[in-house]
Amino acid sequence: MEATESLVLSQDEHDLLTEVLESEDGRLAIEIRHTDKRAYREELKHRLHLVEALLARLKN
């Protein structure tokens, strides 16, 4: 689903959001490696892809 509104952030907000998403990216990668349940691992992978997509958008 594509959002139609833009989010305007101050530089501090942008930096904080980037930092939080980078932290979540690392945490999710570790959790995916340690998860035995396939369904949960797939859910985590989906979340990781969303986090990576947001980071890519923030870094452009």
N, C-alpha and C positions, 0 to 999 in steps of 0.2 A: 504494500500500500504506500503510495507516494503522498507525502505531506505537501500541502499547498501554501503553507505559511513558512516564513523564514524566521530563524531565531537569531536575534542580535545579541552578541555578548561583548562585554568589555574585555580588554586584554587579560586582566586578572581572572575573569570567569573562564575565558578560553583556555588559559594555562592550567587552571584547576581542573576543568573538565578533561583536558588531555591527560593530565596526571592521573586522575581517577580511572579513566578508561585504560590507560597503560597498565595500571596496577591490576585491574580486573582481567585484562588480557593475560597477564602472567599467571594470575591465580587460576583462571579457567583452564589454561593449558596444563597446569599441574594436576588439577582436579580430574580432567579428562583422562590423564595417564593413570590415575589411581582408582578410577571407577570401574567396577566389575559389571554392573548392570547396563546392558546394551541400550535400553530405552533412555535411561538417565544420561548416558554418555552422548547419545544423539541429541538430546535436549541441550546439553552443555555445548556441543559443537555448534548448534544453531545459534546459541547465545554468543559464542566466540566469534562467529562470522558477523553478527550484528555489531559487536564491539569493534572488530577490525574495520568494518565498513564506516562506522562513525569516526574512528581515528583517521582513516584515509580522508574523509571529508573535512575534518578539522585541520589536517596538515596541508590541504590545498589552498 
